[in-house]
Amino acid sequence: MSARLAGLYPLLPLMKGEKEEESPEQVLKECIRAVQEIQDETLQLNLLAAMAILAGGRYPSDMVLSMIRGEMVMESPIFQEWVKDAEARARIAGKAEGKAEGKAEGKAEGRAEGKAEMAQEAICKYLEVKFDTASLDLQQQVRSISSLDELNRIMNSIYTAGTADEARAIIKGTRS
């Protein structure tokens, strides 16, 4: 400290306090006071931020935080750069996660739509084979149904229909 090597000040809490008569609070107060004597405010804030990080490895973090306040550390240009970098990484990670979730949801929706289209096609093919042109309006109704559950219900029952009217009742849900 007497040599005024400011760049080493963040290390002071790690080097001092070997004497039993020095309490951790006294050590940190003395180190903080030394940093606060520096005229360059930016350098002062950066040194306090580094000191808080290093002192946190030796002293209880609640004590360090009570003496080197968060707002002092957060005003440090270096700390602000770290925060900006962390926020940028978080944004990138969030975007990637959002893309992955969107892609997964899109795939799931696509599979569900594909299954619904296959069910519609199977029902319509059956209606066409069984009832020929009398089933055209029924096929149109089936193609307007997008619920896979509803299409499965129809498919499970449509094969029991003996007439176009019975098929119509199954499609409308009045006969199961």
C-alpha positions in Angstrom: 0.0 0.0 0.0 2.8 2.4 0.8 4.2 1.9 -2.8 0.8 2.9 -4.1 0.6 0.0 -6.6 -3.1 0.5 -7.2 -3.4 -2.5 -9.6 -2.6 -4.8 -6.7 -5.1 -3.3 -4.3 -7.8 -6.0 -5.1 -5.3 -8.5 -3.7 -4.9 -6.7 -0.3 -7.7 -8.5 1.5 -6.0 -11.8 0.6 -2.6 -10.6 1.9 -3.7 -8.8 5.1 -5.2 -10.1 8.3 -2.6 -12.6 9.2 -2.2 -10.9 12.6 -4.6 -12.0 15.2 -5.3 -8.5 16.3 -6.8 -7.6 12.9 -10.4 -8.5 12.4 -11.7 -9.2 8.9 -13.8 -6.1 9.1 -10.7 -4.0 9.9 -8.8 -5.5 7.1 -11.6 -4.9 4.5 -12.1 -1.3 5.8 -8.4 -0.5 5.4 -8.4 -2.0 1.9 -11.5 -0.2 0.8 -10.1 3.1 2.2 -6.9 2.6 0.2 -8.9 2.1 -3.0 -11.2 5.1 -2.2 -8.1 7.4 -2.1 -7.5 6.8 -5.8 -8.5 9.9 -7.8 -9.6 8.1 -11.0 -13.2 7.1 -10.3 -13.4 4.5 -13.0 -10.2 2.8 -11.8 -11.6 3.0 -8.2 -14.9 1.3 -9.2 -13.1 -1.4 -11.1 -10.7 -2.1 -8.3 -13.6 -2.3 -5.8 -15.4 -4.7 -8.0 -12.3 -6.9 -8.3 -11.7 -6.6 -4.6 -15.2 -7.7 -3.7 -14.9 -10.8 -5.9 -11.5 -11.8 -4.5 -12.4 -10.9 -0.9 -15.6 -13.1 -1.2 -13.3 -16.1 -1.5 -11.7 -15.5 1.9 -14.3 -13.7 4.0 -18.0 -14.3 4.4 -19.9 -12.9 1.4 -22.5 -11.1 3.6 -19.7 -9.2 5.3 -18.0 -8.3 2.0 -21.4 -7.2 0.5 -22.2 -5.0 3.6 -18.9 -3.2 3.2 -18.5 -3.1 -0.6 -22.0 -2.2 -1.6 -23.5 -3.7 -4.7 -24.1 -0.3 -6.3 -20.4 0.5 -6.0 -19.6 -2.7 -7.8 -22.3 -2.3 -10.4 -21.1 1.1 -11.4 -17.8 -0.4 -12.4 -17.3 -0.2 -16.2 -15.8 -3.7 -16.2 -18.7 -5.1 -14.2 -21.1 -3.5 -16.6 -19.3 -5.1 -19.6 -19.6 -8.5 -17.8 -23.3 -7.9 -17.3 -23.8 -6.9 -21.0 -21.9 -10.0 -22.1 -24.0 -12.2 -19.8 -27.2 -10.6 -21.0 -26.2 -11.1 -24.6 -25.4 -14.7 -23.9 -28.8 -15.1 -22.1 -30.6 -13.5 -25.1 -28.9 -15.8 -27.5 -29.6 -18.9 -25.4 -33.2 -17.7 -25.0 -33.6 -17.3 -28.7 -32.1 -20.7 -29.3 -34.4 -22.2 -26.7 -37.4 -20.5 -28.2 -36.5 -21.7 -31.6 -36.1 -25.3 -30.4 -39.5 -25.1 -28.5 -41.2 -23.6 -31.6 -39.6 -26.2 -33.8 -40.8 -29.0 -31.5 -44.3 -27.5 -31.3 -44.4 -27.1 -35.0 -43.3 -30.8 -35.5 -46.0 -31.9 -33.1 -48.7 -29.9 -34.8 -47.5 -31.1 -38.2 -47.7 -34.7 -37.0 -51.2 -34.2 -35.5 -52.4 -32.5 -38.8 -50.8 -35.3 -40.8 -52.6 -38.0 -38.7 -55.9 -36.0 -39.0 -55.5 -35.9 -42.8 -54.7 -39.6 -43.0 -57.9 -40.3 -40.9 -60.0 -38.0 -43.2 -58.6 -39.8 -46.2 -59.3 -43.3 -44.9 -62.9 -42.4 -43.9 -63.5 -40.7 -47.3 -62.1 -43.6 -49.2 -64.3 -46.0 -47.3 -67.4 -43.8 -47.9 -66.5 -43.6 -51.6 -66.1 -47.3 -52.0 -69.1 -48.2 -49.9 -71.7 -45.5 -51.0 -70.2 -44.1 -54.2 -71.5 -40.7 -55.2 -74.2 -40.7 -52.5 -71.3 -40.0 -50.0 -69.9 -36.8 -51.6 -71.6 -34.5 -49.0 -70.4 -36.9 -46.2 -66.9 -36.8 -47.5 -67.0 -33.0 -47.5 -68.2 -33.0 -43.9 -65.4 -35.4 -42.9 -62.8 -33.2 -44.6 -64.0 -30.2 -42.5 -63.3 -32.1 -39.2 -59.8 -31.4 -37.8 -60.1 -33.0 -34.4 -58.2 -36.3 -34.4 -60.3 -37.6 -31.5 -63.5 -36.9 -33.5 -62.0 -38.5 -36.6 -61.0 -41.6 -34.6 -64.5 -41.9 -33.2 -65.9 -41.8 -36.7 -63.4 -44.3 -38.0 -64.1 -46.7 -35.2 -67.8 -46.7 -36.1 -68.1 -45.9 -39.8 -67.5 -49.6 -40.8 -70.7 -50.6 -39.1 -72.8 -48.3 -41.3 -75.0 -50.2 -43.7 -76.5 -47.2 -45.4 -75.5 -43.6 -46.2 -78.0 -42.4 -43.6 -76.4 -44.5 -40.9 -73.0 -43.1 -42.0 -74.4 -39.6 -41.8 -75.6 -40.3 -38.2 -72.2 -41.6 -37.2 -70.4 -38.5 -38.7 -72.9 -36.1 -37.0 -72.3 -38.0 -33.8 -75.9 -39.0 -33.2 -75.0 -42.7 -33.6 -71.9 -44.4 -32.2 
